[in-house]
Amino acid sequence: MEKVKDFQWKKGMTVKEMVSDFQQLGFQSIELARASEAIVKMKKNNAKIFLTFTSNMVTSGLRGFFAQIIKLGMADVIVTTVGGLEEDIMKATGEKFEIGRFEADDVELHEQGVNRVGNLFIKNESYMAIENWTAQQLSKLYRKKKRWAVSEILREIGLGLDDRNSILFQAAKNNVPIFCPAITDGAFGFHLHMFQQDHQDFVVDVVKDFGNILFVTSRDEKKGVIALGGSISKHHAILCTLLNGGADYAVYMTTAHKTSGSMSGATTSEAKSWGKVKDESDIATVIGDVTIIFPLVMVKAFEQLEEEGLLKKQGPEK
């Protein structure tokens, strides 16, 4: 049995060394260290890695980090919500979000046309700015064909962006499918609805994309899940692993707790009762703010994999 060991700073300490020391620190730091080790094992054992996240994480500066993760070959399948994809497009087309306060006057913000996501502010103008852009993209899609799976639409949009920090751009460039089961749950869904009023034969096939995500892997393939937050994105990924024999590795990060009985609070251990995660799998559930814990976990994994020559080589920036 491991013994608790005092943590001490050392001059020149790397993130890898710091997170490794967390293994004997206690409480959530131990789970954090286990999470990083599980992610390293996913890559070393050629597991197909599902990365899921909710839209608020794209509102934050994690957006460019997710794009880098795709570029480095650390995500093979993305499952997310439509708000994050809208905001990825906003940022890719030049919109900027502001840092505010959790305690801001929300009535005043509403009067100013500002929408608050925690302590981050998004102006109404940012949504308005992509209205014409979205309409143009839908017209292009319609001219190509009339029926689309959601992931096909997202790939086409990604190919049309020019921002290396864009999730959609990097996914399209690196042939990583993005699945968004609730594509209508946001402004993009409203644009789809309005476009369809004038183009009744334009069909976005969500059911077909459900089949696409199910067949993105197989029972014979090793599978790893990195689920940030919960909701429909997390559930679609682990439902896919359930129907394909269960995940071999699973890392969940959330601020929700298991006592809620929610998808967000459900732990990797609970997932074993459903067969979503294999009985003998490497698992970790870290409770905390993803904007803090996820960069620590991933940078430690990056440093270890880089040392062992297992990270995808980065070509020159374009």
C-alpha positions in Angstrom: 0.0 0.0 0.0 1.3 3.5 -0.9 2.2 5.9 1.8 1.3 9.5 2.0 4.3 11.6 1.0 4.8 15.4 1.6 4.7 17.5 -1.6 7.5 20.0 -2.1 8.4 22.3 -4.9 11.7 21.8 -6.7 13.4 24.4 -8.8 12.7 23.6 -12.5 9.9 21.2 -11.7 8.0 20.1 -14.8 4.2 19.5 -14.9 5.0 15.8 -15.4 7.0 15.7 -12.1 4.4 17.7 -10.2 1.4 15.6 -11.3 3.4 12.4 -10.7 4.0 13.6 -7.1 0.3 14.0 -6.7 0.1 10.2 -6.6 1.1 10.2 -2.9 -0.4 13.6 -1.9 -4.0 12.6 -1.2 -7.7 13.2 -2.0 -8.4 14.4 -5.6 -4.8 14.8 -6.4 -4.4 11.0 -6.5 -7.3 10.7 -8.9 -5.8 13.4 -11.1 -2.5 11.5 -11.3 -4.4 8.3 -12.1 -6.3 10.1 -14.8 -3.1 11.2 -16.5 -1.7 7.7 -16.3 -4.9 6.3 -17.9 -4.6 8.7 -20.8 -1.0 7.7 -21.4 -2.1 4.0 -21.4 -4.8 4.8 -23.9 -2.2 6.2 -26.3 0.4 3.5 -25.7 -2.0 0.7 -26.3 -3.5 2.3 -29.5 -6.9 2.7 -28.0 -9.5 4.7 -30.0 -9.9 7.8 -27.9 -13.3 9.5 -27.5 -13.1 13.1 -26.2 -16.3 14.6 -25.0 -16.9 18.1 -23.7 -19.7 20.6 -23.1 -20.1 24.0 -24.7 -19.0 26.1 -21.7 -15.5 24.6 -22.1 -15.2 26.1 -25.6 -16.4 29.4 -24.3 -13.2 29.3 -22.2 -9.7 29.2 -23.5 -9.7 25.4 -23.6 -11.0 25.7 -27.1 -7.5 26.1 -28.6 -6.3 23.3 -26.3 -8.9 20.9 -27.7 -7.8 21.8 -31.2 -4.1 21.1 -30.2 -5.1 17.7 -28.7 -6.7 16.8 -32.0 -3.6 17.9 -33.9 -1.3 15.9 -31.6 -3.3 12.7 -32.3 -4.8 12.4 -28.8 -8.4 12.3 -29.9 -9.9 10.0 -32.5 -13.6 10.9 -32.0 -15.2 14.1 -30.7 -18.6 14.3 -29.2 -19.9 17.6 -28.0 -22.8 20.0 -27.9 -23.8 22.6 -30.5 -23.1 25.7 -28.3 -19.4 24.9 -28.4 -19.4 24.5 -32.1 -21.1 27.8 -32.6 -18.6 29.5 -30.3 -15.7 27.7 -32.1 -17.0 29.3 -35.4 -17.4 32.7 -33.7 -13.8 32.6 -32.5 -12.5 31.3 -35.8 -14.2 34.2 -37.6 -12.7 36.8 -35.3 -15.2 37.2 -32.4 -13.7 37.8 -28.9 -15.2 36.9 -25.6 -14.6 38.9 -22.4 -13.7 38.0 -18.9 -16.1 39.4 -16.4 -17.3 38.4 -12.9 -19.6 35.7 -11.5 -21.2 38.4 -9.4 -22.1 40.7 -12.4 -25.5 42.4 -12.5 -27.3 40.1 -14.9 -30.3 42.4 -15.5 -27.8 45.1 -16.5 -25.9 42.7 -18.7 -29.2 41.7 -20.5 -30.0 45.4 -21.1 -26.5 45.7 -22.6 -26.9 42.7 -24.9 -24.4 40.6 -23.0 -24.8 36.9 -22.2 -23.0 35.5 -19.2 -21.4 32.0 -19.0 -20.0 31.9 -15.5 -17.5 34.7 -15.5 -17.2 34.9 -19.3 -19.3 37.4 -21.4 -20.6 36.9 -24.9 -22.2 39.8 -26.7 -25.3 39.4 -28.8 -23.3 40.8 -31.7 -21.1 37.7 -31.7 -24.2 35.6 -32.5 -25.4 38.1 -35.1 -22.0 38.2 -36.8 -22.2 34.6 -37.8 -25.8 34.6 -39.1 -24.9 35.5 -42.7 -21.9 33.3 -42.5 -24.1 30.3 -41.4 -26.7 31.0 -44.1 -23.9 31.0 -46.8 -22.6 27.7 -45.5 -26.0 26.1 -45.5 -26.6 27.3 -49.1 -23.3 25.7 -50.1 -24.2 22.4 -48.4 -27.6 22.5 -50.1 -26.1 22.9 -53.6 -23.9 19.9 -53.0 -26.6 17.5 -51.8 -29.9 17.7 -50.0 -29.5 15.1 -47.2 -26.6 15.3 -44.6 -25.6 13.5 -41.5 -24.6 15.9 -38.8 -21.0 14.9 -38.7 -20.8 15.4 -42.5 -22.0 19.0 -42.1 -19.5 19.6 -39.3 -16.6 18.3 -41.5 -17.6 20.5 -44.4 -17.8 23.6 -42.1 -14.4 22.7 -40.7 -12.9 22.5 -44.1 -14.1 26.0 -44.8 -12.4 27.6 -41.7 -8.9 28.9 -41.6 -7.9 28.9 -37.9 -5.4 26.4 -36.5 -7.0 26.9 -33.0 -10.4 25.8 -34.3 -11.7 22.5 -33.2 -13.7 22.1 -36.4 -10.7 23.0 -38.5 -8.3 20.6 -36.8 -10.9 17.8 -36.8 -11.6 18.2 -40.5 -7.9 18.4 -41.3 -7.0 15.4 -39.3 -10.0 13.2 -40.3 -11.4 13.2 -36.7 -15.2 12.9 -36.8 -17.2 15.3 -34.6 -20.6 14.1 -33.4 -23.2 16.5 -32.1 -26.4 14.6 -31.3 -28.4 17.7 -30.2 -27.5 19.8 -33.2 -30.7 21.8 -32.8 -30.1 22.8 -29.2 -28.7 26.3 -29.9 -28.5 29.1 -32.4 -27.3 26.8 -35.1 -30.5 24.7 -34.8 -32.6 27.9 -35.3 -30.6 28.7 -38.5 -31.3 25.1 -39.7 -35.0 25.5 -39.0 -35.2 28.8 -40.8 -33.2 27.5 -43.8 -35.5 24.4 -44.0 -38.6 26.7 -44.3 -37.4 27.7 -47.7 -35.8 24.4 -48.6 -38.2 21.7 -47.5 -36.1 19.0 -49.1 -33.0 19.9 -47.0 -32.6 17.1 -44.4 -30.2 16.9 -41.4 -30.2 13.2 -40.5 -29.6 12.8 -36.8 -30.5 9.1 -36.8 -28.0 8.3 -39.5 -25.3 10.0 -37.4 -26.3 7.8 -34.4 -25.4 4.8 -36.6 -22.2 6.5 -37.6 -21.0 6.9 -34.1 -21.9 3.3 -33.2 -19.8 2.0 -36.1 -16.9 4.3 -35.5 -15.4 1.5 -33.4 -15.8 -2.2 -32.8 -15.7 -4.8 -30.1 -12.2 -5.9 -31.1 -10.7 -2.3 -30.9 -9.5 -1.0 -27.6 -11.4 2.1 -26.5 -10.7 5.0 -24.2 -13.1 7.8 -23.1 -12.1 11.2 -21.8 -15.4 12.8 -20.7 -15.3 16.4 -19.5 -18.5 17.4 -17.9 -21.6 15.3 -18.6 -24.7 15.7 -20.7 -25.6 14.2 -24.0 -22.0 14.3 -25.3 -20.7 12.1 -22.5 -23.6 9.7 -22.8 -23.4 9.2 -26.5 -19.7 8.2 -26.2 -20.2 5.7 -23.5 -23.4 4.3 -25.1 -21.2 3.6 -28.1 -18.6 1.8 -25.9 -21.4 -0.1 -24.2 -22.7 -1.4 -27.6 -19.1 -2.3 -28.6 -18.0 -4.3 -25.5 -17.2 -1.5 -23.1 -14.3 1.0 -22.7 -10.9 -0.3 -21.7 -9.9 3.1 -20.2 -12.1 5.9 -18.9 -11.4 9.3 -17.4 -14.2 11.5 -16.2 -13.8 15.1 -15.0 -16.8 17.0 -13.5 -18.0 19.4 -10.8 -21.1 17.2 -10.3 -21.3 14.6 -7.6 -22.4 10.9 -7.7 -25.2 11.6 -5.2 -27.2 13.5 -7.8 -27.9 10.4 -9.8 -27.2 12.4 -13.0 -25.1 11.6 -16.1 -22.8 14.5 -15.1 -22.2 13.0 -11.7 -22.0 9.4 -12.7 -18.5 8.0 -12.0 -16.4 5.6 -14.0 -17.1 3.0 -11.4 -20.9 3.4 -11.8 -20.3 3.0 -15.6 -19.1 -0.6 -14.9 -22.6 -1.6 -13.7 -23.9 -0.7 -17.2 -21.1 -2.4 -19.1 -20.1 1.0 -20.5 -16.7 0.5 -18.9 -15.1 -3.0 -18.7 -14.7 -4.5 -15.2 -10.9 -4.6 -15.5 -10.5 -1.2 -17.1 -8.2 1.6 -16.0 -10.4 4.4 -14.6 -10.3 7.7 -12.8 -13.0 10.2 -11.8 -11.7 13.7 -10.9 -14.0 16.2 -9.2 -13.1 19.7 -10.0 -13.0 22.6 -12.5 -12.0 21.3 -15.9 -10.2 24.5 -16.8 -7.7 23.7 -14.0 -7.5 20.0 -13.8 -7.6 19.0 -17.5 -4.6 21.0 -18.6 -2.6 19.5 -15.7 -3.6 16.0 -16.7 -3.0 16.4 -20.4 0.3 18.3 -20.2 1.7 15.6 -17.9 0.6 13.0 -20.5 2.0 15.1 -23.3 5.4 15.4 -21.6 5.6 11.7 -20.9 4.5 10.7 -24.4 6.8 13.2 -26.0 9.8 11.7 -24.1 8.8 8.3 -25.4 8.3 9.5 -29.0 4.6 8.6 -29.0 3.1 12.0 -29.8 2.1 12.8 -33.3 4.7 15.1 -34.9 3.6 18.6 -35.6 4.2 20.0 -39.0 4.8 23.7 -39.8 2.0 26.0 -39.0 -0.1 27.3 -41.8 
